[in-house]
Amino acid sequence: MADRAPTPTAVRTTETPVRRRGLPRLRISRSDFVAAVGYLALAIVVLSGQWRNTQSGYLIKSGQDQTMWEWFFAVTAHSVAHLENPLGTTLQNFPAGVNMMANTAMFGVGVPLTPITLLFGPTVTFVLVLTLGLATTALAWYWLFSRELVESRIAAAIGGLFCGFAPAMISHANAHPNFVVLLLLPIMTGLLIRMAKRAVAGAPRRRVRDAVLLGFLVALQIALGEEPLLIFALSFGLFTVVYYLHTPRQGLRVLRGITPAILLAGSIALVLTVIPLWWQFFGPQSYRSIDHGPMGNDLKAITQFPSESLGGMFLPGQYVAINETEQNAYFGWPLLLVLAVTAALLWRERVVRAAVVVIAAFGVLSLGAVAMFGKRDTGVELPWRWAEHVPLLSTVLETRLTMAAIPAIAVVLALASQRAIGRWRASPVDWRPLAWFGALLFALVPLIPTALPVVQRPPTPAFFADGTVGHYVSGGSVVMVPPSRPMDAGALRWQAEAGFGFPLAGGYFVGPTSTQKKGIYGPEFRPTTALLVQAQDTGAVPPITDEVRVEFRDDLEFWRADVLVLPPTRNADTLRGTVTQLLGFEPTRTGGVWVWDVRAVR
């Protein structure tokens, strides 16, 4: 074999006519099976702590997000089982409710996995989705690389491994299944590549079939997560433009050939999703934008190792991530070094040039409006300053744009591995393949993920677990003390375990403010919420005036409260004294909680 690696089929001019007609045959080799089993085994290891304890285990680095996602899966299953509209619910944030489409409820897995959720509980669904998300995302990229990019299954497996288990994927596996279940993106990529091939080769066009399939995939991805779809569309568009800069006429030919199918696919996707999308943007509790503040990557993050990796275990750096679930740019300096040298050596490859542009462009965008270094403002303004004012982009957390670089990096690694394997086959004594795989180990070993840490979460109070709560609810809501909010969403789990027999005031969701259509995390703070949070934080009963009591009664009426519940919590005695002074009567102790029945009060 020649020194130069075979031109990847994804970037060939495809002058060879397409031979096959109809749907392509699914051919699974032994290598494909080994790759699938390997990816699944690694995903199980990463989430082994949660798998060992699906009853009370909790991924501690998820914050409150695991509770939120489990509630999403549980309430979706409840809606399906009771033939209720899953797009919205008043079981949380009563009486206004929650727009589920505007909260990325992932109906694409929540609905079909309803039997699993009902039989085994939402925690099993949650960890199952994360596990299969990691494994199938890796497998889908492997499949694409092995069929369209490289000849070597080993090279394709390396690329798939990085796509499925990159630092950002492991970080999101703590809490964000919508950024873990990404297998449809490489499937869409493969379809678009085949459409482009036929356009270049002048092969018989199958626009309608392609459009129907692409439209269905887009609609399904919308049901899994719109933010990853947006990032993918932008990065793939940039990749395509750069790739065809060298041959603009060919690019125009491809554009003319696939545009009708893409427009038809968009129309089909819109028809399939028009009702959910209307509900998301115009339905009850919808919002137009969300102000999440600066969420760019710190420059230091790019060269450091993620916390859940071998490198992070032995060589931890300064903590500069937004939080534990958003370590999107922690590629580590060895990988960046190997990537830079490899890209320079393979620069003549069009696909490498396009991949490098995607890595650089989205890497810069992910830094946010102003460059930060070690959590210090450098004063250097960046392109995101203007991009963040573009509709839709304004809702994206800019740190997540780094995820566009993951498949681009995998492309470079796969191509370099293909070239090394080709040289080794041509000359077993050639030292360069050994040097490449040594460099690859140097880059990737520090990024090997470790098992995500799990802790024991406290048991559900008997008041909820045995159904006692039902004796205190008569069409109104349960108000926790303090009310449920993003920083304390444990009551969502208790509600699910009680069979959703009552609505909750407050909760953990994204919804609009009362004065404008701007989204915020959780409910707006009522005066009573602020008062009780203050009491819990300070450990002192706040001054209770007549004005405070009036606001308290107004809030009870707003929430349509039937019962106030104080579970075991920090500074519980202070909270009990505060509510007792507000109401003027003592609570009852039952089922492990303190209860104030306020049905006769409001």
N, C-alpha and C positions, 0 to 999 in steps of 0.2 A: 504494500500500500504506500502511496506517496506520502511525503512529509505533510502536505497540506491536508487537513481533515476534509472529508466529503462535505460538499455544500449542503446545508440542512434543507430538507424538503420544504420547511416553512418559508424559506427565502429564495427558493428556486424560481426561475422565470416560468416554470411549469409549461415548457413547450411540448412536453409529452402529452398526447391527448388522454383524456380521462376514459378508462376502459369500462369501468363498472357502471351499471345502471341500477336504479332503484336504491334502496337503503343499503349502506355498507354492511358487510358481514362482520359480526362481532367475533374476533379471533383472540382467544385468551391462551397465552403460552405459559409454560412453567415459570418463566421469569415474571410474568404479570402476577401469577398467583403468589410467588414468593414476596414480591413487592407489597402486595395487598396485605398479606399476613404480617410482614414486618412492620408496616405502618400501623396496623391495628394494634399489634403488641406494644409498640412504643407509646401509642396513645393511651392504652390501658395503664402502662407504667406511670405516665405523667399524672393520671387521675386516679391512681391506685388507692390513695388515701380516702378519697370520697367513695370509691367502689367498696372498700372494706367496711364502710359504715354509712349506708344510705338512710338509716333511721334517724341518726342524730349528728352525723358528721357535717362539718361546714367548712367551706374553703375560706379561711380566715382573711385572705388578702382580697376577697371580693367586696369587703365593706358590707353594705346592705344590699348589694346588687343581686347576690344569689337569692335572697329572700324575695326580691322583686320579681326575678325571672321565674322562680318556682310559682309565685302567685299568678303570673301571666299564664303559665302552662295549666295551672289548676283551674283558673276561672274560665279559660278557653274550653277545657274538658267539661266543666260544669255547664257552660252555655250550650255546647253541642249535645250533651246528654239530656238537657231540658228543653231543647229546640228553641233556644233564645238567641237573640242577635249577638254575635260575639264581637261586633265592631265597637260596642260601647257598653258600659256597665255603671251602675250606681252602687255597687258593692263596696267600692272604695271612694273616698272623697264625697260621701253622702252629704247633701242630696244632689249636688251638681253632677257628680259622676266623673268618669274617665273615658277619654277617647282612646280606645285600644289601638286603632290604626296609627294614631299619632304617637304611640309609645312603643313601636317596633315589637309587637307582641309575637311575631314570627308564626303567623297562622300556617305557613307552609310546612312547619313541623308540628306545631301545637295541635292542629286539627287531626292530621292522620295518626298522631301518637296518643289520641284521646283514650283508647283502650289501655295503653300502658299506664297513663296517668291515673285512670280510675282504678286500675287493679293494683298498682304498686306504689303510687304516690308521685307527686311532682318532683321530688328529689331524684328519683330514678330516671324520670324523663330528662331532667336537667343534665345529669352526668352522662346519660346515654347520648344526648344531642351533642355535647361537647366532645365525647370520645369519638363518635362517628364523624363529627365535623372535622377534627384533626386528621383522622385516617383517610376519609374520602377526599378531602381537599388535596392531600399529598398524592393520593392515587390518581385523581383526575388530572393533575398537572403532569404526573409521570406518564399517563396515557397520552396526553397531548405531545409531550416532548419525544416520546418513543415513536410516535406515528408521524410527526410533522417537523421535528427539529434534528434529532440525532439517530444514528443507526444502532448504537450500543445501548442495551437495556441498562447497563451499569451507569452510564452517563445520565440516562433519563431518570434512573432511580435517585441519583444524587440531586438532580434538580427538583424532583418531586419531594424528596426529603426536606430540602430547604424551604420549599413553598408551604409545606404542611406544618413544619415545626420550627419556623423562624422565631426569633425572640418575641416579636409582636404577637404571633399566634399563641405562644405559650402564655404570654401576659394576659391576653384576652380570654384564654381558657379558664382563668380564675372566675370570670363573671359575665362575659359577653358572647353568648352563642351566635349572635348575629354577625360577629366578626370572626367566627371560627368555621361556620358552615358556609364555605366559599366554593364548593365543588362546581357550581353552575358556571362560574366565570371562565375556567379553562374549557368547559364544554362549549360555551358561546364563542370563545376564541377559536377553537377548532372549526366550528361551523363557518365563521367569517373567513378563515383562511381558505377553506375549501371553496367557498363562494368566490373568493378572489382568484383562486387558481383557475376555476372554470371561466372566469371573465377574461383572464390573460390568454388562456389556451383556445378561446373561442369554442369551447365545448357546448353541447346542448344545455340550454338554460333550464333550471328547475326553480324559477323564482317563487312560485306559489308554495311549493313544498318547503323550500328554505325559509320563506317568510313565515309560514305557519309554525315551523319548529322554533325559529328564533323568537317569534312573538310569544309563544308559550313559555320559552325559557326566561324571557324578560319578565313576563307576568309572574312566574314562579319565584324569580329572584326578588321581585317587589314584595312578595309574601314572606320572604326570608330576611330581607334587609335592603333598604333603599340606599343607605349611605355607602356601603361597599360597591353597589352597582354604579353609583355616580363616580366614585374614585376610579373604578375600572374603566368606565367609558372615557373619562378624560385621559387616563394614562394610555389606553390602547389607541385612542385617537392620535395622541402625540407620537407614539411609537410608529404608527402607520405613516404619518406625514414625514417623519425623519427617514424612515426606511425607503420611501419612494422619492426622496429628494434627488437621489442619484439617477433615477430613471423617471422623470416627470411624465413623459408620455404614457408609460406603462401605468403609472399611478392614475392618470386621468382615465385610462381605459378601464381600470378596475373600478374607479368611482362611478363611471357611467354604467358599468355592468351590474354593480350591486346596489346602487341607490334605490331603484324601484322596489327591490325585495326588502331593503331596510325600511323604507317608508311604509310598505305594506305590513311588515312585522310590527312597526310602531303602532299602526292602527289596530292590529289584532291585539297587541298587549293592552292598549288603551280600552278596547271593548271588554276585555277580560277583567280589567281592574277598575273600570270607571266608577262603580259603586263604592268600593273601598277607598279609592283615592278621593272621591267627593266627600266621603265621610271624614277622611283624614284632614282635608284642607277647609271644608265648609260645614262639617257636621258639628254636633254638640261637643263643647269643650275642645274645639280645634284652635290652633294658633298659627300665626303667620311666620314667626321667626323666634329664635331663642338666643338670648344674650348670655353666652357662657364665659365671657371674659377671655383674656389671653390664655391660649392653650397650645402654644408652639413648643417644639422640642428645644431643649437646651443644647448648645453646641457640644458640651461635654458628654451628653448622652450618647452621641454617635460613636464615640470611641470606647465607651465603657461596656462591660459585660452585664447582661440582665441578671437580676437577683436570683431567679430560679434557673441557674445553669452552673456547670462546673466552674467556669471562669468567675461568675459572681460569688460562688461559694469560697473560692480561695483568693481572689483578687477583687474584692468589692471596691467600688469607687464612691465618689461623692453622690449622695442621693439627689438627683435633679429631675426625676420624673414627676409628672403631674400627680399620679398616684400609682399604686401597684398594678393596676389593670391597664395602664397606658404606657408601658415601656416599649414603645413602637420603634424607636430608633437605636436600640442598644445592639448594634451589629458587632462591636468590638474592633479594636485597632488591627488585630491580625487579619481579619477578613477584609477590612478596607485596604490594607497594604497589598494583600494577594490580589484583590479585585483590581486595584489600580494597575499593577504590573501586568496582569492577565489582559485587561482591556487594551493596554498599550500594544501588547504583542499580537492581539487579534483585531486590531483596529481596522484592518482591511475588510473584515466581514461586515456587511451592511447591517445584519441583525445585531451585531455587537454595538455598532455605533448608535443604533436606535435605542438599544437597551441602556447604554450609558447616558444618553440624553434624558431618558425617563428617570433614571436614578438621580441624576444631578438636579433636574427641574423640580421633581417632587420632593427631593431632599431639601432644597432651598425653600420651597413653599411651606414645608412642614415646620420650619423654624418660626413661623408666625410673622407678625408685623414688625417686630424689633428683635434683633439678635440678642440672645441671652447666653452668658458664659458663666457657669458655676452659680447660677441663679442671680447673676448681676447683669443689669441692663448695660449693654455696650453702646447704646445710642445709635446703632447702625440700623437704618430703616430698610425693610426688605419688601419684595413684591407682594406678599400677602396683605400688606397695608391697603392695597387697592383691590385685590381679589376678594377680600372678606366682605366687601360691599355688594358683590354680585349676588342676586337672588339664588337661593338654594345653597351656594357655597358658604353663605353666612351661617348656615346651621351646622356645617361640618367642623368638627374639632380638628384644627390644622395638624396636630401631632399625628393623626391617623393617615394623613396623606403619605407618610413614609411607607405605608403598606403597599403602595404602588411600586415601590422599588423591589419588593420581595421577588415576584416572578422575573423581573428584569435581571436581578442578581443571579437567580437560578439559571436563566438562559446562558449567561456568561460562564458559569461554573459547568454547566452541562456541555457546552461547546468545547471548552478547554479539556474536559475529561474525555470527550469523544476524540479530540486530536491526540491526546496522550495515549489512549488505547489503540488508536490507529497506528501510531509510531511503534508501540510495543509489539503489535502484531507483525509489523514490517521488519522490525529488528529487535529481538528480545534483549540484546545487549545495549540498546540505546539507553543512556542515563536520564534522558529528559522526562520520560513517563514517571520514573521513580521520583524525580525532583518535583514534578507536578503533584503527585499524590501525597508526597511529604508536605508540600505547601498547603494542600487542601486540608490535611489533618491539622496542621498548625492553625488554620483559619477556623475550622469547624468544631474541633474538640472542645475548646472553651465554651462553645454555645450549646453543647449537649444539655438538654433540659433535665432538671431534677424533678422528682415528684412534688406536686403542688401541696403546700402544707394545709392540714385539716385540723380543726379543733372540735371539741364536743360542745354543741350548743345546748342551752338550758332546756329542760323539758317544758312542754306546754302545760300551763296551769290547769288543774282539774276543772276549774270553772268553765273552760272552753272545751276541754277534751271529753268530759262526760255529758256535755249538753246542758249543764245548769244555766248557761247564759240564755237559753231559750225561754226560761221563766221570767226573764227581765226585759224582754223585747216585745213591743206591741206595735210594730210598724215603723218605729223610729230607729235611731242609730245607737251603736255602742261608742262611747267616747273614752279613749284611754287617757290616763293621767300620767304625763302630759299626752296630748293628742298625737296620733301617729304622724310621722314626718320622715323625710329621707334619712335623717341621722338615727332614727329609731323606728324601724319598720317591722319589728318582730311580731306585732299583732296581726300582720297579714298572714303569716303562717298559721297562727292560732285560728284565724277566721276560716282558712281553708280546711284545717283539721276538724273544725266544727261543722263542716258541710255547707259553708256559705249560708248559714241560717239567719244571718243578720248583716246589715251594712255597717261599715266603719266610717267615722268622721276622720278626715285627713287621710294620710297614706304616703306612698312613695310612687310618684308618677310625674309626667310632664303635662302641664295644663296651662291655660291662659290666665293672665291677671284679670281682675274684675273690671279694669278701666280700659284695657286695650288688648289686642290679640297677640301680645308678646308672651312667649312661653317661659315658664319658670319650673324649677324642680320642686315638686310637692305643692301643698296648698299655700295660699297666702296666710300669713300669720294673723290669727284673730287676737284680740286683746287678751283673752283667756290663755291662749297658747303661749304668748309671750310671758305672761305672768307665771305660769306653771314651769316653763323652761327656766326662768330666772330663779324660782324657788329651788329647783333641782340643782342648778349650777352653783348657787351660793350656799345652799344648805340652811337658809334662813327664810322664815315666813315673811313675805312682803307686806307692807301696810295694806290693810283691807278697809277701804272707805266705801261710803254709799255709792259713789260713782263707779268704783270697781265692781260692786255687786250688781249694779244696773247693767254694766257691760257683760258681766258673767251671764246674767239671765238672758240678755240679747243673744249671746253666743249659743246658749243652750237651745234657744228657739231657732236660731239659724241652722244648727246641726240636727234639729228635731230629736234631741237626745232623749233616750229612754233610760239609760243607765251610764254612770261613770264608773270606770274600773281602774283600780290601782294595783298593778302586779308587783312582784318583788323587783325592786330597782334601786338605783343610787338615791340616797336621801329620801327614802320612802316616808319616814316619819314626818319630815318637813312638808312633803306633798300632802300627806293625809291631814295635817293640821291646817294647811292652806285651804283645801277644798272644804273641810269641815267648817271653817270660819265663813267661807263664801256661802255655803248652803244653810248653815245654822243647825245642822244635826249630824250625828255621828254615823259612820258607815257600818255596814255589816261585814263580818269576816266569813267568807264561804269559798270553798274550792281553791284555797290558796291565794285569794286576792281580797282586797277591800272593795266593797260595792256600795255605791249611793244610788238608790232607785229614785229617779227624778221625774218619773212619768206624771206625778201629781203636782210637780213644781212648775214646769214650763207652761 
